[in-house]
Amino acid sequence: MAMKRPYGGEQPYIKVGMFKVRIPFIHCNPTFPEAIQGMCNGVLCFGAIATVMLCTGVSEEAAYGAAFLSTFLYIINSLAGDPTVCGWIMPAVPLVVAFCQGYPPEQQVQAMAALQLMLAAIFLFLGGTGLAKKVITFVPPSIKGGIVLGAAIASIFGEYKTGGRVGTYPITIMVSTVAMIFLLYSPVFKGWVKKGNPVAKMLASLGLVPAVILAMILAAITGESPMEFSIFPIITLPNFATMFRELSPFSVGFPSPAILISAIPTAFAIYIVAFGDTLVLKEIVRDGTASRKDEYCELNVNRVSITAGLRNLILGCICPFGPLASPLGAAFTISMLQGYEDRGEKGFYSVHGGAMSGNYMPFITMIFTPIVSLVRPIAPICMSLCLVSQGFTCTASGIGLCREKTDLAIAGAIAAVMVARGAAWGFAVGIVCYIFIASRDKRKDDLAYNRSVIAAEDEEERKARELREKERNAAA
């Protein structure tokens, strides 16, 4: 049985510097519904294969190995102590593809490696120096809100625009989306859960899974995607030798200084997108854990930056990975936190158990043939559900970050430009709008507000440490 915590305290861990190492079944127990969702996440990771091939020109076998290793590295976040489920920097994929395809085919692997290593350096520098947290302190609420809102709108817009996945799987995606939104966000459904309806409680405990099962059935009935099933071989491992030979800089050669330098502007643009992920992560963790007074949940932005940097560094050296490594898999983190809030202490003891389930199961799923064969055909539909879920939640979070009408106006402008021209343009427009619209007093007030929020978080962490020390002293 996993270790217990005092009421209001933090789940036990082994402290290693800023990292809070938790081992499955010792420091916290995995949760079954989140493990099932982690299996769905593992199937989605097959969607990265095409992106890796597009960026680097390698074989499907090598790209499969890279997708598997990327998924395996999700466990770094749980071992480090982050209460999140990992993912990719999806909005940055067009930037990555454009950069890599600007080089001849024989240099595209090196270009991808250069870009990922430069991004890793930015993450590690800001996290290691403590600047990642300070950067968030100095970003005004209006710009934070605009970045989160822009990410939300872009997530949904990309699915419903001409050429989006809704055009390919219209009935399956739209019906499954309605079901997902009802089960995850509807006050009517939450009322049924609170009244003890057994069916509602079961469906609520499974998060995204009911919508995925519905999508599987609808896709087969409508013919939008075939249903397949294979049993043997039960375990299928990637060909790591092929992956290393075709993708690793140790095999094909490290990028030249010229390629590394050329990657710097794109790496900074991608970091701006990833910074948006960090803001989204901070807000959804705060909102998702606010009602649970029995557990203190710490999200250290500097640690999040370092873990993302480590994952990008490892991938950049072994198998450059087109979708890159983000600290946030929004849909699965949101679903996990929704379950954490709804099921309470008895049904979902620690947020870290849910995050652990979501981060460990994907790589296990990727080698388990029966599950992969069943769900892989609807991987694009599952991806669409995830992005719409992310957009639904982040819209509310982005608007909630704004403190007054002026903030909403700036945030709206940022979001619109982000959707039309990308994150770098949106961020630039936000800075210009803020400089010319916000008065000197407002700038001071926004800075004081951000500092008060950080100070409140630091105070919560201090209280959690005190509870932990009291528990240790009592045990001694």
HELIX and SHEET records of a PDB file:
HELIX    1   1 PHE A   32  LEU A   44  1                                  13    
HELIX    2   2 CYS A   45  GLY A   47  5                                   3    
HELIX    3   3 ALA A   48  THR A   56  1                                   9    
HELIX    4   4 GLU A   60  PHE A   72  1                                  13    
HELIX    5   5 ILE A   75  ALA A   80  1                                   6    
HELIX    6   6 MET A   90  ALA A   92  5                                   3    
HELIX    7   7 VAL A   93  CYS A  100  1                                   8    
HELIX    8   8 PRO A  105  GLN A  107  5                                   3    
HELIX    9   9 GLN A  108  GLY A  128  1                                  21    
HELIX   10  10 LEU A  131  PHE A  138  1                                   8    
HELIX   11  11 PRO A  141  TYR A  160  1                                  20    
HELIX   12  12 ARG A  165  THR A  168  1                                   4    
HELIX   13  13 PRO A  170  TYR A  185  1                                  16    
HELIX   14  14 PRO A  187  LYS A  194  1                                   8    
HELIX   15  15 PRO A  198  SER A  205  1                                   8    
HELIX   16  16 VAL A  209  THR A  222  1                                  14    
HELIX   17  17 PHE A  240  LEU A  247  1                                   8    
HELIX   18  18 PRO A  249  VAL A  252  1                                   4    
HELIX   19  19 PRO A  257  THR A  289  1                                  33    
HELIX   20  20 VAL A  301  ILE A  318  1                                  18    
HELIX   21  21 ALA A  330  GLY A  347  1                                  18    
HELIX   22  22 VAL A  351  THR A  365  1                                  15    
HELIX   23  23 THR A  369  VAL A  375  1                                   7    
HELIX   24  24 ARG A  376  ILE A  378  5                                   3    
HELIX   25  25 ALA A  379  LEU A  401  1                                  23    
HELIX   26  26 LYS A  405  ARG A  421  1                                  17    
HELIX   27  27 ALA A  423  ILE A  437  1                                  15    
HELIX   28  28 ARG A  440  ALA A  475  1                                  36    
SHEET    1   A 2 ILE A  14  VAL A  16  0                                        
SHEET    2   A 2 PHE A  19  VAL A  21 -1                                        
END                                                                             
